[in-house]
Amino acid sequence: MTFPAIDSTAVRWSVPREKVASALAERPLLLMMHGYGSNEGDLFSLGQYMPEEFVIASLRAPLSAGPGFAWFQIDYDAENATLRRDVNEVTRSTHQLISWIDELEDEVGGFQDVALLGFSQGGVMLTQLFRHQPERYSAGVFLASFAVVDTTEGGIERDTALAEVKPPIFWGRDPQDPVITPDLIDFTRRWLPAHFDVDAQLYAHVGHGLSLEEIEDATAFLRKHVGL
């Protein structure tokens, strides 16, 4: 079965689509990736808080999931209180993201800078993009999310290459997040600092969501690490 491609017609842009190429000739790109069961409109409203220099593209995940979409399917293992996913499906979704970015770069004639923002499952995709192309992206904003073990072919080599680059990443979360299970947080707390230059911040009473303080901190982080 062919894995679905990213739907270019569903992308939410912060500038009119016909002006994207000219805007990206002078301005950096910020890619937003939503969480499980959501859509491209979910994170797009954060654009009002992001640095105005960015051209923002909020993407729709390729798989149907509940009322929205997903980057990969998940199911909850109640006996072990863990979330299960197929890392091969994660990788196939990553390849579709890379293909979409490649096509956009060809269309606009190159990028100034590319930063990534991912919430929950979209944050997983952020780490995957860095794993596959660690020098392509300037910085990442990783919100209420987690990393997965990459057991696919070449996974060890990709992690080694990423650890040599250690790109900057902002990790914001509530320590009492009821959705991201403890086993995922434990792995992420070990894996992320070994592969990224991490700015980790905790926000109480946010749950599996975002606060204005967190968004402001993420904005300051992007201003620091992207050529604005």
C-alpha positions in Angstrom: 0.0 0.0 0.0 1.3 3.4 -1.0 1.8 5.8 2.0 -0.2 9.0 1.4 1.8 12.1 0.4 1.5 15.5 2.1 -1.5 17.4 0.7 0.0 20.6 -0.7 -3.5 22.0 -1.2 -4.2 21.7 2.5 -1.2 23.7 3.7 -2.0 26.9 5.6 0.4 29.7 4.6 1.0 33.1 6.4 1.3 34.8 3.0 -0.8 34.3 -0.2 0.3 31.1 -2.0 1.2 33.0 -5.1 3.7 35.1 -3.0 5.4 32.2 -1.2 8.4 32.0 -3.6 9.2 35.7 -3.5 8.7 35.8 0.3 11.0 32.9 0.9 13.7 34.5 -1.3 14.2 37.0 1.6 12.6 35.4 4.7 13.1 32.2 6.7 10.5 29.4 6.7 8.8 28.0 9.8 7.1 24.6 9.3 4.4 23.7 11.8 3.3 20.1 12.4 0.2 19.4 14.5 -0.7 16.6 16.9 -2.7 13.4 16.6 -6.3 13.8 15.4 -5.8 17.5 14.6 -5.3 19.4 11.4 -3.4 22.2 9.7 -5.5 24.9 11.3 -4.7 23.9 14.9 -1.2 25.5 15.3 -1.7 28.1 12.6 -3.1 30.6 15.1 0.3 30.5 16.9 1.7 32.5 14.0 0.4 35.7 15.5 3.0 35.2 18.3 5.9 34.0 16.2 8.6 36.4 14.8 7.0 38.3 12.0 10.0 37.6 9.7 8.9 34.0 9.2 6.9 32.7 6.3 4.8 30.1 8.1 3.5 26.8 6.6 1.2 24.7 8.7 1.0 21.2 7.3 -1.7 18.5 7.4 -0.6 15.0 8.4 -1.2 12.4 5.7 -3.3 9.8 7.6 -6.9 10.1 8.7 -7.3 9.8 12.5 -10.6 10.4 14.4 -11.9 13.9 13.6 -8.6 14.9 12.0 -5.2 13.5 10.8 -2.1 11.8 12.1 1.5 11.4 11.1 1.4 7.8 12.2 -1.2 5.6 13.9 -1.0 4.9 17.7 -2.8 2.7 20.1 -2.8 2.6 23.9 -1.6 -0.5 25.8 -3.6 -0.2 29.0 -1.9 -3.2 30.6 1.5 -1.5 30.4 0.3 2.1 30.3 2.2 2.8 27.1 1.5 4.2 23.7 2.4 1.9 20.8 3.4 2.9 17.3 5.0 1.4 14.2 8.4 3.0 13.7 8.3 2.0 10.1 5.2 4.1 9.6 6.9 7.0 11.4 9.8 6.7 8.9 7.4 6.5 5.9 5.7 9.7 7.1 9.1 11.3 7.5 10.0 10.5 3.9 6.8 12.1 2.7 7.6 15.3 4.7 11.1 15.4 3.2 9.7 15.0 -0.3 7.3 17.9 0.3 10.1 20.1 1.6 12.3 19.1 -1.4 9.6 20.0 -3.8 9.0 23.4 -2.2 12.7 24.1 -2.2 12.9 23.3 -5.9 9.9 25.5 -6.6 11.2 28.6 -4.7 14.9 28.2 -5.6 16.3 27.6 -2.2 15.7 28.6 1.4 17.2 31.3 3.7 16.6 29.2 6.8 14.2 26.6 7.9 12.9 26.2 11.4 10.5 23.5 12.7 7.7 23.6 15.3 5.9 20.4 16.3 3.3 19.7 18.9 2.8 16.2 20.4 3.0 13.8 17.5 4.2 16.6 15.3 7.1 16.9 17.6 8.0 13.3 16.9 8.2 14.3 13.2 10.4 17.2 14.1 13.0 14.9 15.7 12.7 12.6 12.7 13.4 15.4 10.2 16.5 16.3 12.2 17.6 12.7 12.3 17.4 12.4 8.6 18.8 15.8 7.7 20.5 17.3 10.8 22.1 20.2 9.0 19.1 21.3 7.0 17.1 22.9 9.8 18.2 25.9 11.9 16.3 25.2 15.1 13.3 23.2 16.4 10.5 24.0 18.8 9.4 20.7 20.4 6.1 21.1 22.4 4.4 18.5 24.7 6.1 15.8 22.7 8.5 12.8 22.8 11.1 11.0 20.8 11.0 7.5 19.6 13.6 4.8 19.2 14.7 4.5 15.6 15.2 0.8 15.0 14.9 1.1 11.2 17.9 0.5 8.9 20.5 3.2 9.3 18.9 4.5 12.5 22.2 4.2 14.5 24.1 6.1 11.8 21.5 8.8 11.7 21.6 9.3 15.4 25.4 9.4 15.4 25.3 12.1 12.7 22.7 14.1 14.6 24.8 14.0 17.8 27.7 15.4 15.9 25.7 18.4 14.8 23.6 18.9 18.0 21.2 21.5 16.5 19.3 23.8 19.0 15.9 22.7 20.2 13.4 24.2 22.6 11.6 21.6 24.7 8.5 22.9 26.5 6.2 20.6 28.5 4.1 20.3 31.6 5.7 17.6 33.9 2.1 16.4 34.7 1.1 16.1 31.0 -1.6 13.3 31.1 -1.1 12.2 27.5 2.7 11.6 27.1 3.4 8.5 29.2 6.3 8.3 31.7 8.2 5.7 29.6 8.2 8.2 26.6 9.4 11.1 28.8 12.1 8.9 30.4 13.5 8.0 27.0 13.2 11.6 25.7 15.0 13.0 28.7 18.0 10.7 28.0 18.0 10.9 24.2 17.3 14.6 23.5 20.4 16.1 25.3 22.6 13.5 23.6 21.6 14.7 20.2 20.5 18.3 20.5 21.6 21.5 22.2 18.5 21.6 24.5 16.7 24.5 26.1 14.2 22.6 28.3 11.5 24.5 30.1 8.6 23.2 32.4 5.2 24.8 32.6 2.8 23.9 35.4 -1.0 23.5 34.9 -0.8 23.4 31.1 -1.6 19.7 30.8 -1.3 18.5 27.2 -1.5 22.0 25.8 0.3 25.3 25.6 0.5 28.5 27.6 1.2 32.0 26.5 4.4 32.0 28.6 5.6 28.9 26.7 4.8 30.4 23.3 6.6 33.6 24.2 9.7 31.6 25.4 9.6 29.6 22.1 9.4 32.9 20.1 12.5 34.2 22.0 14.3 31.0 21.3 13.6 31.2 17.6 14.8 34.8 17.5 18.0 33.7 19.1 18.8 30.8 16.8 17.4 31.6 13.4 18.8 34.3 11.1 16.0 36.9 11.6 
